[in-house]
Amino acid sequence: MSSADNKAAPLLVVDGDSFAHRAYHGVPKSVKRAGGKAGNAILGFTNYLVRLIEAEQPRAVFIGWDKLSEANWRAKELDGYQGGREFDDEIVEQLDVLPEFMSAFGFVWGKGGGYEADDYVASAVTAEAKRGGTALVASGDRDMYQLASEAITILQPVKAGEIARIDPLGVVERYSVLPEQVPDFIALRGDPSDKIPGAKGVGAVTAASLLKKYGTLDAMLADGKFASEAEALKLYQRIARMVRDVKLPAIPSRAPDWAGGAKLARAWELNGLADRLEKLAG
């Protein structure tokens, strides 16, 4: 019985941009596809996905993507959000075509509409948990800790191919807060990578200590703490909280179409990858 036939198998939900960037910086830039275009992120991303699928045997795969060509809702609400990020043309071009490549395997994905990859990931796993299923979130982004639950496990790359499996207890061990407190924790501590300022003078230890005492940022504000920063902190909290109700296409259980992926890989002249995928299809 294939994993696609097993209703108890988890849904694998992948943070596409997280792993595409990891692949781009981890695979030699000498890897090219047809027309001399870059192929290293495509190759690395696909190899990583194949390993995950072989290890986890999911019922289906869903991938969330950022749309770099349009401002997402967070950038519209918080001036300077993710400001200063610059990407090589070669990774941007590969990010543009990776969704098409994923479609060749029969994988469902979400992109655009003013949302980030995070929101698509959060919506997919939340819907899966609501229908009584389980889900695995593959991402290098610690913001994903807010999704951890009995039904949802975070798969986070550590080093040399190792994967950490993070459940709610794992979130507490790493951040000293519960998964549902992560957006408040980020709002208080700030997030330099996303350019979320946080509360003045508050670091990770203080943020966790305050949340242990009060439970929520809202309770702190109601108690008069951070009075001069209250509105800003509410905004940071909203920015840090993932949207869980983005409208998604259906994600039916199905085995990967390795042959379909191999055909497009061959057309793109990623021949080593095509050989590997054909072997899987065989």
N, C-alpha and C positions, 0 to 999 in steps of 0.2 A: 504493500500500500504506500503510495507517495504521500508526502506531507500535505499536498494540496487536497488529498482525500480525507485527511484526518482533521475533523472539526475541532479537536483539542489542541492542535498545533497553534503556536503563536503567530500573530501578524508581525512581520518585521517592518519597522518604520525607520527610514534612514534620513538623516540630516545631510542632504545632498551636497550643499556648499562646504560643510565642515570637512567631509572626506575628499571632495574634489580638490580643495586647497591643500590638504595633507598629501594627496597623491601628487599634485603638481610640484610640491617642494621635495618629495621623496623619490621620484622617478626621474632619471636623466632627461634633460630637455632635448637630447639628441633623438629621442623617439618621435618620429614624424608619421603622419598619415598622408593620404593621397594629396597631391598638389603642394607638397612641402609644408603642409599645415601641422601645427603642434598636435601631438597625440599622447603625451606623457600622463596628463591628468585623466584622460579617458581610459588608458591602459591600467593605471594604478587603481583608479576608482573601481573599474570592473573586476579586476583581480581580487580586490578587497571584498567586494560584494559576493563574488563566487565563494570565497572562503567562509563568509558569514552564513550564506545559504546552506552550504554543505555542513557546517557545524550545527546550525540551529533548526534546519528543516522546517521553515515557516510555512504557514498555509498560503501566504501571499506576501508580496512586497509592495510597500508604498514609499515614495520618495518625495520629500518636501524641498523646494528650491527657493532661493531669493531671486527677485527680478531686479537686476542692477540698473536697468534702464529707466526705472520709475521710482519715485519716492514712495516709501511705505508709510503707513499711518503713524508710526513712531517718529519718523523724521519730520513729519508735518506738525506733530505736537510738541516735540522737544528740539529746540534750536541747537544744532551742532551734533545731534545724535549720530553716532558712528562717523563723525567728522574726521577728515584727514586720512581716511583709508584710500590707498591707491593700489590698483591691481595691474599686473602685466597684461598687455593686450592678448598674449597667448593663453592665459587662464580664462580671461573673459570670453574669448571666442569658443573655447572648449565648454565652458559653462552654458553657452548658448545652444550647443548641439547635443550635450549629454542627455537632456530629456528625450530627444528624438531617439537616441541610442537605447535608452531604457524602455521606450515604447516597443522597440524591436523584440525585447524579451517578454513583452506582455505585462510589464510592470505598470502600475497606476502611479501618477505623480500629480503634484499640485504646484502652481507657480503663478505669481502676479496677483491682480485684484487689490493691490495696496497692502497685501500681507507679506510677512517674512516666512522663510522656511520653517522657523520655530512654530508659527501659528498653524501651518499645515500639519506638522508633526504632532502637535498637541491635540489638534482636532481629530486626527486619525486614531490616535491611541485612546482618546476619551470615548469616541464612538465605539471602538472595539470593546472597551471595558463595559460600556453600557449594554452591549448586546450579550454580555456574559463571557466574552473571550479574554485572552491575555495578549499582551503586546511587548515587544522588545524595541527599545529606542536606541539606535546606533548613532552616537554623536560624540564629538570631543568637547562639546560646549557644556560647561557646568550649569548654565541656566536651566538645562533640561532636568536638573535634580528635582525641580518642582513637580515633575510628572510622576515621580516614583510612587508606587502604591502596591497593594497586594497583587494587582493584576498587571502592573507595568514595571518592567525592569530596565534600567539604563545600561547599555553596553558602551563602555568608554575605553578607547585605546590608551594603553599605558606606555609600553615600550616594546620594541622588537617583536611586534605581532601579538603581544599579550593584551588581553581584554579584561577590564574590571567589570564585574556584574554588581550594579548598585541598586539596592532595594531601599526602603525607607530607613532601615537601621544604618545602612551605608551612608545615607545623606547626613544623619545625625553624627556619625563618626567623623565625617569630613568637615561639616559646617557647624555642628553643635546646634542645629535647628531642625525642625520637622520639614518634610517636603512642602507642605502648604504654607510654611513661613518663609520659603526661599524668596518670593518676590519682595516681601517686606525687608528681609535681610539685605537684598541687593539695593533696595531703595535707601536704606540707612548707610550701608557700607560704601555704596557707589560701585561703578564698574568702569574702570579706565578704558577697557577695550571698546565699550559702546559709548563712552563719553557721558555716562550718567554720574553726576557730581557726588551724590550722596549727602548725608548730613555733615555739617562742619565738625571736624575733629572726631568723627566716629569711624573706627576701623572694624575689622571682622569680630574681634573679641568683644568689644563694647556692644556691637549690634546684636550678637548672639545672647549676651547677658541681658540686654533690655528685652529681647523677645522671650527669654525664659521667664522674666518677671511679669511682663504685660500680656504676652500671647500674640498680640498683633500691633502693628503700627497705628491702626485706628484707635486702639485703647490708649496708647501713649499720647496721641494728639488730644484725645478726650480728657486726659489727665493734665493737660496743659504743657506737656513737654514739646520742645521744638516749635513753640508758638510762632516765632518769626519765620520759620521755614515750612510751616504746615502745608501750604498750598503746593510748594515745590516738591515736598516729599510725597504728597498724594499723586502728583504727576509721575514721579520716578517709580512709584509703586505700580501705577497703571502701565507704564512703559515696560517694567520688568515682568509683568504678568502675561503669560501667553494666552492668546485667544484660543478657546477650545470648541468653538461652534462655527468654524468656517465651513461653508457648504462644499461637500466633497462628492466626487463620483463614487459609485459603488465599488467595493474592493472584493470581488469574488475570489474564492479559493481556486488557485490554479498553480500548476508546476511551471517553472520558468521555461520559456521557449528558447532553449539554447541554440537551436538551429537558426531561428530568426536573428538572434544576436550575432551569430557566426557569419551569416550572410552579409550583414551591414559592415561588420568588422573587416570582412574580405574586400568589400567594395571600397572601404576607406584605406585599404592596403595595410591594415594592422594585422599582418599575416600570422605572427606568433600567437596573438590573441585569438584569431579566427581558428587556428589549429586546436587550441585548448578548448574552445567552445564546441567545435565539431566533435571532439572526443567526448565531451559531456553529453552531447545530443545523441551520440552513437549508441 
